[in-house]
Amino acid sequence: MRILITNTGPWGTGSAVVAEAVHHEFRRLGHKAALLFPDSQFETSDRKRYYGRPDLYYIWRFPVERDGRVLATFPLMITDPHPRNVPKAPTFRDLSKDLFRFYLREARRQLEGAVKRFRPDLVECHHIWATAYLAHQMGLPYVTVAHHSDQMGFHYDERMRSYAIEAARGASWIFSISEFVKREVLALYPGVKEQKTVVLENGYDQRIFFPRRCQRAQVFRSLRRADSPRLPLMTFAGKLSRTKGIDVLMRANQLVQRERKALLLLAGAGRLEDEFNVEERAEFHWENVVFLGQVQQPLLAKLHNLATLSLMPSRTEGFGIAALEAMGCGTPVIATRSGGPETFVVGDLIQAEDPEALAGAILNLLSLNPQEQRGLRQAALQRARQYSWKEIVKRRLDYFNQMR
């Protein structure tokens, strides 16, 4: 089978992790697969991995200029930052009517070119969004994957709703990454039948995220960061945004540091100055906080292995691959009851937007004795290992075969 996968943005986000994982697994199982996505061509150490394989990755390169119109970068569905986009990048809602129509024309040009070049049997569109709409307009057989960010975009961008509804109705299947997202899909897209909306949860890369011995001093040297070797480590992997609860985490950190010193490592795209005003930032507590920026997965896995716990204080979360990756390293996670994570997280679950509860959960896990910590780490690892991309992609193929 020949499968063309599309995503609304390049690597560095949860949806891109999923798209890349199924892309790899399709090929490993003997199928042909290509991945189409836009990118702003930033120079980063992992750029060659994608730009060096034109047989696997079809990259729509920004900026785009034609007929006097310019799209400086690819637009976002919601305002959360993207690691391969500019700060405060425009959303689809920010585009003028003329630029929006220009985007759709250029996106169709890219999709038509990929279809002509790759000759897919079907298209898997990540997000119920513009590309899925275009696949429907072109009469292509396609499925679409609901990631929750697209449902957030549906609420945020009224103009996109008619396009998204048409994309959802036309898909042969809608793969929702959790029961929470399936409920969203059925509530938001009128005319979509429940029997074609199936839950296919996410997995994680078990080749990268697994327990291992790591030299703490060596890892911190590679980060070019000073360490406090006597302090336990806590990790946060996600965008520095309100959606991910970074403000709640900063306030909880103040409460934690009063009781017990611990080093909080923040790995993710975004700048607090873009999310919060000066007064809000002044309320945050910065003691023992290290901002790492976007971190590549192999290094993130080492940080999780060194950490006592990982944190996911999101206000809303479709699934939560970042939590699964930490657990794959044997690291327990404190997450919020925000949608997807509560179905699998091992560590602790708290209510969203509650810094006191978050601080209490952190202090509880930090206070466990070594035997209790080992037991919790083992339980986290065992739970994570149930989420295999191989099995998830095999289920995908079962649905694809019904389309033939």
C-alpha positions in Angstrom: 0.0 0.0 0.0 1.1 3.5 -0.8 0.2 6.0 2.0 0.7 9.8 1.8 0.7 11.4 5.2 0.2 15.2 5.7 0.6 17.4 8.7 -0.2 21.1 9.2 3.4 21.8 10.4 6.9 20.4 10.5 8.6 18.4 13.2 8.7 19.5 16.9 5.1 19.1 18.0 2.9 16.2 19.2 1.1 15.7 16.0 4.4 15.7 14.1 5.7 13.0 16.4 2.6 10.9 15.6 2.9 11.5 11.8 6.6 10.6 11.8 6.0 7.5 13.9 3.3 6.1 11.7 5.4 7.1 8.6 8.3 5.0 10.0 6.1 2.1 11.0 4.3 1.9 7.7 7.6 1.6 5.9 8.9 -0.9 8.5 5.9 -3.1 7.8 6.7 -3.1 4.0 4.4 -0.3 2.8 5.4 2.8 0.9 4.9 6.1 2.8 5.8 9.7 2.3 5.2 12.7 4.6 4.1 16.2 3.3 4.4 19.2 5.6 5.2 22.9 5.5 8.4 24.3 7.0 10.0 27.7 7.4 13.5 26.3 6.7 15.2 27.3 10.0 18.8 26.1 10.3 18.8 23.5 13.1 21.0 20.5 13.8 18.2 18.1 12.9 17.3 19.8 9.6 19.3 17.5 7.4 17.3 14.5 8.6 14.3 15.8 6.7 15.8 17.9 3.9 18.3 15.2 3.0 15.5 12.6 2.2 13.4 14.0 -0.6 12.1 10.5 -1.3 10.5 10.3 2.2 9.7 14.0 3.0 7.9 16.4 0.7 8.5 19.8 2.2 6.4 22.8 1.4 9.0 25.6 1.9 8.2 29.0 3.3 8.2 31.9 2.7 5.9 31.5 -0.3 5.6 34.3 -2.8 3.5 34.3 -6.0 1.5 36.9 -8.0 2.5 39.7 -5.6 1.3 37.8 -2.5 3.6 36.6 0.3 3.1 34.1 3.1 6.2 34.7 5.3 5.7 31.5 7.3 3.2 28.7 7.7 0.1 29.7 9.8 -0.8 28.0 13.0 -4.2 26.7 14.1 -4.0 28.2 17.6 -1.7 30.7 19.3 0.5 28.2 21.1 4.2 28.5 19.8 5.7 26.2 17.3 9.4 25.3 17.6 10.0 25.8 13.9 8.1 29.1 13.5 8.7 32.7 14.5 7.6 34.1 17.8 4.0 35.1 17.7 3.5 33.5 14.4 0.2 34.3 12.6 -2.7 31.9 12.9 -5.1 31.0 10.2 -7.5 33.4 11.8 -5.0 36.2 11.4 -4.8 35.8 7.6 -6.8 38.2 5.5 -9.4 36.8 3.2 -7.1 37.2 0.3 -4.1 35.5 2.0 -6.4 32.7 3.3 -7.5 32.0 -0.3 -3.9 32.2 -1.4 -2.9 29.7 1.3 -5.6 27.2 0.1 -4.5 27.5 -3.5 -0.9 27.0 -2.7 -1.7 24.1 -0.3 -3.7 22.5 -3.1 -0.8 23.0 -5.5 1.5 21.2 -3.0 -0.9 18.3 -2.4 -1.5 17.9 -6.1 2.2 17.8 -6.7 2.7 15.2 -4.0 -0.1 13.0 -5.3 1.3 13.2 -8.8 4.8 12.3 -7.6 3.9 9.6 -5.1 0.7 8.1 -6.5 -0.8 7.2 -3.1 -3.6 4.7 -2.6 -4.9 6.9 0.2 -4.0 10.0 2.2 -3.8 10.2 6.0 -4.4 13.9 7.0 -3.2 14.8 10.5 -5.8 17.3 11.8 -9.3 18.0 10.6 -8.2 21.1 8.8 -7.3 22.6 5.5 -5.4 19.7 3.9 -8.2 17.2 4.7 -10.7 19.7 3.2 -8.5 19.9 0.0 -8.2 16.1 -0.1 -12.0 16.0 -0.1 -12.3 18.6 -2.8 -9.9 16.7 -5.0 -11.8 13.5 -4.6 -9.0 11.6 -2.9 -9.6 8.6 -0.6 -8.5 9.9 2.8 -8.7 9.5 6.6 -8.1 12.3 9.1 -6.6 12.2 12.5 -8.1 14.4 15.3 -5.4 15.6 17.6 -7.4 18.0 19.8 -5.3 21.1 18.7 -7.6 21.1 15.6 -10.6 21.0 17.8 -9.2 23.9 19.8 -8.7 25.6 16.4 -12.3 24.9 15.6 -13.3 26.9 18.6 -10.8 29.7 18.0 -11.3 30.2 14.3 -14.9 30.6 13.2 -13.9 31.0 9.5 -12.4 27.5 9.4 -15.4 25.7 10.8 -17.2 25.1 7.5 -14.0 23.7 5.9 -13.3 21.5 8.9 -16.9 20.1 8.9 -16.6 19.3 5.2 -13.3 17.6 5.9 -14.7 15.5 8.7 -17.8 14.5 6.8 -15.8 13.4 3.8 -13.2 11.3 5.5 -13.6 7.5 5.3 -12.4 7.3 8.9 -11.6 9.8 11.7 -8.9 8.5 14.0 -9.3 10.2 17.4 -6.2 10.0 19.7 -8.4 9.4 22.8 -11.9 8.9 24.0 -11.8 12.5 25.1 -11.1 13.7 21.5 -13.7 11.4 20.1 -16.3 13.0 22.2 -15.1 16.4 21.0 -15.3 15.3 17.3 -18.9 14.0 17.7 -19.9 17.2 19.4 -18.3 19.7 17.0 -18.8 18.3 13.5 -22.5 17.9 12.7 -23.2 15.0 10.4 -20.2 12.9 11.4 -21.3 9.3 12.2 -20.0 7.7 15.3 -19.2 4.4 13.6 -16.6 6.0 11.4 -15.0 7.9 14.4 -12.6 5.4 16.0 -10.2 5.8 18.9 -6.6 5.0 18.0 -4.4 6.1 20.9 -0.8 7.3 20.4 2.4 5.4 21.2 5.9 6.5 21.9 9.3 5.7 20.4 10.6 2.9 22.5 13.9 3.0 20.6 14.6 6.4 22.3 12.7 6.5 25.5 13.8 3.6 27.7 15.6 3.2 31.1 19.3 3.7 31.0 22.2 4.8 33.2 23.1 8.4 32.5 26.0 10.5 33.8 24.4 13.6 35.2 27.5 15.7 35.0 28.0 14.7 31.4 24.5 15.5 30.4 24.7 18.9 32.0 28.0 19.6 30.3 26.3 18.8 27.0 23.6 21.3 27.9 26.2 23.9 28.8 24.3 24.4 32.0 25.4 24.6 35.6 24.1 21.8 37.8 23.1 21.5 41.4 24.0 17.9 41.8 22.4 17.4 45.2 19.0 18.5 44.1 16.4 16.1 42.6 15.4 16.8 39.0 11.9 17.5 37.7 11.2 17.6 33.9 8.6 19.4 31.9 8.4 18.8 28.1 6.0 21.0 26.2 5.3 24.4 24.8 5.7 27.3 27.3 2.1 28.2 27.0 -1.0 28.7 29.1 -2.5 25.7 27.4 0.2 23.5 28.8 -0.2 25.2 32.3 3.3 26.7 32.4 1.9 29.6 34.6 0.5 27.1 37.1 3.8 25.2 37.2 5.7 28.4 37.9 3.4 29.2 40.8 3.6 25.6 42.1 7.4 25.8 41.9 7.4 28.6 44.5 5.5 26.5 46.9 7.8 23.5 46.3 11.0 25.5 46.8 9.8 26.7 50.2 9.6 23.1 51.4 12.2 21.3 49.5 14.8 22.4 46.9 14.5 20.7 43.5 15.7 21.6 40.0 13.0 22.1 37.4 14.1 21.6 33.8 11.8 23.2 31.2 12.2 21.7 27.7 10.0 23.2 25.0 9.4 26.0 22.5 8.1 29.4 23.3 9.0 32.5 25.4 7.2 33.5 28.6 7.3 37.1 27.4 5.0 36.2 24.5 2.5 34.4 26.8 2.4 36.6 29.9 2.6 40.3 30.6 5.3 41.8 32.9 3.0 41.8 36.0 2.1 38.1 35.5 5.8 37.1 35.0 6.6 39.0 38.2 4.4 36.6 40.1 6.4 33.6 39.0 9.1 32.0 41.1 12.3 31.4 39.3 14.4 29.6 41.9 16.0 26.4 40.6 14.3 26.8 37.1 16.4 26.0 34.0 15.0 27.0 30.5 16.4 24.6 27.9 14.4 25.6 24.8 13.5 22.9 22.3 15.4 19.7 23.1 15.9 16.8 20.7 14.4 13.5 21.8 17.6 11.6 22.6 18.7 14.3 25.0 15.2 14.6 26.4 15.3 10.8 27.2 18.5 11.3 29.2 16.9 14.1 31.2 13.9 11.9 32.0 16.2 9.1 33.1 17.9 11.4 35.5 14.6 12.9 36.8 12.7 11.9 39.9 9.4 12.9 38.2 8.0 14.6 35.2 5.2 17.2 35.0 2.2 17.8 32.7 0.0 20.5 34.2 -2.0 21.2 31.1 -5.3 22.9 31.1 -6.4 20.7 28.2 -4.6 17.8 26.6 -5.8 15.5 23.8 -3.5 12.6 24.7 -0.1 13.5 26.2 2.7 11.8 24.4 5.2 13.7 26.5 3.9 11.9 29.6 4.2 8.6 27.9 7.8 9.3 26.8 8.8 10.1 30.4 7.1 7.0 31.7 8.9 5.0 29.0 12.1 6.0 30.8 10.6 4.8 34.1 9.8 8.3 35.3 6.5 8.8 37.1 4.3 11.7 35.9 2.1 14.2 37.7 -0.6 15.2 35.2 -3.9 17.0 35.3 -7.3 15.6 34.6 -7.3 17.5 31.3 -8.6 15.0 28.7 -6.3 12.3 27.6 -3.6 11.7 30.2 -5.8 10.4 33.0 -6.3 7.1 31.0 -2.7 6.0 31.4 -0.6 8.2 33.7 1.3 6.6 36.6 2.4 9.0 39.3 -0.5 11.3 40.3 -3.5 13.0 38.8 -4.7 16.4 40.0 -7.2 19.0 38.9 -6.1 21.6 36.4 -5.2 25.2 37.3 -4.5 24.3 40.9 -0.9 25.2 41.9 -1.4 24.1 45.5 -2.5 20.6 44.4 0.4 20.4 42.0 2.9 21.5 44.6 1.5 18.9 47.0 1.7 16.1 44.5 5.3 17.1 43.7 6.3 17.1 47.4 4.6 13.7 47.9 6.6 12.1 45.1 9.8 13.7 46.2 9.3 12.4 49.7 9.0 8.7 48.7 11.7 6.4 50.0 14.0 4.6 47.5 11.9 1.4 47.6 8.7 3.3 46.9 10.3 5.3 44.1 11.6 2.1 42.5 8.1 0.5 42.6 6.5 3.6 41.1 9.2 3.8 38.3 8.6 0.2 37.4 4.8 0.7 37.3 5.2 3.7 35.0 7.5 1.7 32.7 5.2 -1.3 32.5 2.2 1.0 31.7 4.1 2.9 29.0 5.2 -0.3 27.3 1.6 -1.1 26.5 1.6 1.7 23.9 3.3 0.2 20.9 3.4 2.0 17.6 3.6 -1.3 15.8 0.2 -2.5 17.2 -1.4 0.9 16.7 -0.3 1.0 13.0 -1.5 -2.5 12.4 -4.9 -1.4 13.6 -4.7 1.6 11.1 -4.0 -0.8 8.3 -7.1 -2.9 9.2 -9.2 0.3 8.6 -7.3 1.1 5.5 -8.0 -2.3 4.0 -11.7 -1.7 4.4 -11.4 1.3 2.1 -10.0 -0.7 -0.8 
